[in-house]
Amino acid sequence: MSLRAPGPRLVAGNWKLYKTNDDAVKLARDLLAALKPAPGCDVVLCPPFTALSELRYALAGTSIGLGAQDLFWEDEGAYTGEVSGPMLVSSGCTHVIVGHSERRQYFGETDATVAQKTRAALRAGLTPIVCLGETLDEREGGRTAEVVTRQFDRGPGTIEGPDAARIVLAYEPVWAIGTGRTASPTQAAEVHALLRARARGAWGSTADRLRILYGGSVKPDNAVALFAEAELDGALVGGASLTTAQFLPIIAAAAGS
């Protein structure tokens, strides 16, 4: 029996360090024009911080949600260069990415800071998309289960109570991000099932409604095969979310159309 969460899939576009404000608005409008009527799955765009306010107005009243790529764990204070959950909410965000592998690799994110940021997102009323995944060395060393279990237990798994139901997980094998390599549908489904089982141990029946996304070089030519796996509740898409030609077929695959 499939353990996939009920309801529509979620596809989030992580635009990373791309798109000026004008470019971001143009892409959002192009997507909206192509996605009428509603896309059949939930779609969230995560542009750079500088474009959030612009996209807030471009997406207002539409079926596309707005998310940020990171947040700080305090709501305010003397933290130069940081952005808080309440600031993101005031910019129109409903979602925020937490613990992306690039944040871990380049900016020293740890399982502990991921836990702090997850709490901050929930406190602000945001839906955190919490990323977990192993490196190539860890995959080849047979340590995938150990690594993602540890990341869950020390990160989102520390959340207790009803707030856990608002969390989204994203399995992103680090070796497949920006490399053109992709976990096979079977490999992805195995880790998703492992994470759901771990979540069930922490959160009980809440895990049955947990959405677990796949992120790792998701493209139009592999999206259909990936979404043939019932365990995949959606995707966190990087480079392929930067053009309508690449992003729209992924959304269609997730929607089953």
Buried (B, 14 or more C-beta within 10 A) or exposed (E): EEBBBEEBBBBBBBBBEBBEBEBBBEBBBBBBEEBEEEBBBBBBBBBBBEBBBBBBEBBEEBBBBBBBBBBBBEEEEEEEEBBBBBBBBEBBBBBBBBBBBBBBEEEEBEBEBBBBBBBBBBBBEBBBBBBBBBBEEBBEEEBBBEBBBBBBBBBBBBBEEEBBEBBBBBBBBBBBBEEEEBBEBEBBBBBBBBBBEBBBEBBEEBBBBBBBBBBBBBBBEBBBBBBEBEBBBBBBBBBBBBEBEBBBBBBBBBBEE
